[in-house]
Amino acid sequence: MIRRAIPADAPAIARIWNQTIRATTITFNPTEKTLAEVAAALNDETPCFVFEHSGQVLGFARYFQFRGGEGYRFSCEHTILLANQLHGKGAGRALLAALCDHAKTAGMHTMHAAVSAENPGAVAFHTACGFTTLAVLPEVGFKFGRWIDLVLMQKRL
């Protein structure tokens, strides 16, 4: 089931997010999220949805303004992360569809994905969901002692 995130989901979201931060280059951020940071991110300005199965939150997706400033108010970027057991089972597609529907209803014109080039599965996933690659930004991320390229993708809503 996909639903809007509530404050009680913060520990599960933090667990998924922090596992990704610790173990992968999916995110370039090396600093784990605190429970307070995750709870603060669950607000109407940055809508967040969760994938729940048997009462357990196993994935989340959120979107936020692409860049600061009034001129970017119709463009957003998203984050989508799943527990490992959900990969390839349709939960990501369902979460992203809910996110895109909400963003479109909220007046967003484009949604962007900033994907680690070390995650070709995410590039393929976004392509299958209607995103196109705009650019590869060489060596803009740094994690685990190495430089990492970023694939910038976009979908018109």
Residue pairs with C-beta under 8 A, 6 or more apart in sequence:
1 51
1 52
1 53
2 49
2 50
2 51
2 52
2 94
2 95
2 98
3 49
3 50
3 52
4 47
4 48
4 49
4 50
5 13
5 42
5 48
5 49
5 50
5 60
5 62
6 42
7 39
7 42
9 42
9 50
9 57
9 60
10 35
10 38
10 39
10 42
11 35
11 38
12 50
12 56
12 57
12 58
13 38
13 42
13 48
13 50
13 57
13 60
14 33
14 34
14 35
14 38
16 57
16 58
16 59
16 60
16 81
16 82
16 83
17 32
17 33
17 38
17 60
17 81
18 32
18 33
20 26
20 27
20 81
21 27
21 29
21 30
21 31
21 32
21 33
22 32
24 119
25 116
25 118
25 119
25 141
25 143
25 144
25 148
26 81
26 116
26 119
26 122
27 116
28 116
28 141
28 142
28 143
28 148
28 150
30 143
41 48
41 62
42 48
45 64
46 62
46 63
46 64
47 62
47 63
47 99
47 102
47 103
47 106
48 60
48 61
48 62
49 60
49 61
49 62
49 95
49 98
49 99
49 102
50 57
50 59
50 60
51 57
51 58
51 59
51 60
51 82
51 86
51 91
51 94
51 95
52 58
58 82
58 83
58 85
58 86
58 91
59 80
59 81
59 82
59 83
59 86
59 91
59 92
59 95
60 79
60 80
60 81
60 95
61 78
61 79
61 80
61 81
61 95
61 96
61 98
61 99
62 78
62 79
62 99
63 76
63 77
63 78
63 79
63 99
63 102
63 103
63 108
63 111
64 76
64 77
64 78
65 72
65 73
65 75
65 76
65 77
66 72
66 75
66 76
66 77
66 110
66 112
67 75
74 107
74 108
74 109
74 110
75 108
75 109
75 110
75 111
75 112
76 103
76 108
76 110
76 111
76 112
77 111
77 112
77 113
77 114
78 96
78 99
78 111
78 112
78 113
80 92
80 95
80 96
80 99
82 91
82 92
82 95
86 92
87 121
92 125
93 125
93 128
93 129
96 129
97 129
99 111
100 111
100 155
100 157
103 111
103 157
104 157
108 157
109 156
109 157
110 154
110 155
110 156
110 157
111 131
111 154
111 155
111 157
112 152
112 153
112 154
112 155
113 122
113 126
113 131
113 151
113 152
113 153
113 154
113 155
114 150
114 151
114 152
114 153
115 122
115 123
115 126
115 150
115 151
115 152
115 153
116 122
116 141
116 148
116 149
116 150
116 151
117 123
117 136
117 148
117 149
117 150
117 151
118 148
118 149
123 133
123 151
123 153
126 153
126 155
127 133
127 153
129 155
130 155
131 153
131 154
131 155
132 153
132 154
132 155
133 151
133 152
133 153
134 152
134 153
134 154
135 151
135 152
136 149
136 150
136 151
136 152
137 149
137 150
137 151
137 152
138 147
138 149
139 147
139 148
139 149
140 148
140 149
140 150
141 147
141 148
141 149
141 150
142 148
